[in-house]
Amino acid sequence: MNYHIFREIADSWVLLAMFVFFVSAVLWSFRPGSRKRHQDIANIPFRHEDGPADSEESQS
């Protein structure tokens, strides 16, 4: 008896909640103000390709 109730909840409300979470995560990552942050994060491997990091930059 309880299995069927949980199964119905999982099929409808949990699926809806997961869909809402997925859509909001996609919208959050593609929001207009995040472009600079994504570009900065994408360039992390190339920051110090000419030499070692300065002590000031590595602390911040």
C-alpha positions, -999 to 999 in steps of 0.1 A, spaced: 0 0 0 27 25 10 48 16 -20 21 28 -44 17 61 -27 54 67 -27 55 56 -64 28 81 -74 46 109 -55 79 100 -71 64 98 -106 47 132 -104 60 157 -77 96 146 -75 99 146 -113 85 181 -113 108 192 -86 139 178 -104 128 194 -137 124 228 -119 158 224 -103 174 215 -137 158 245 -155 168 269 -127 204 256 -127 206 261 -165 191 296 -163 215 305 -134 245 294 -154 235 314 -185 224 346 -167 237 378 -183 260 388 -154 280 356 -153 299 358 -186 330 375 -170 331 349 -142 328 320 -166 356 334 -188 378 339 -158 372 304 -146 379 290 -181 413 307 -183 426 294 -149 450 269 -166 465 296 -187 471 323 -161 508 317 -154 520 300 -185 551 323 -189 564 318 -154 555 309 -118 528 327 -100 536 358 -79 533 354 -42 507 382 -41 485 366 -67 487 331 -52 474 344 -18 443 361 -32 
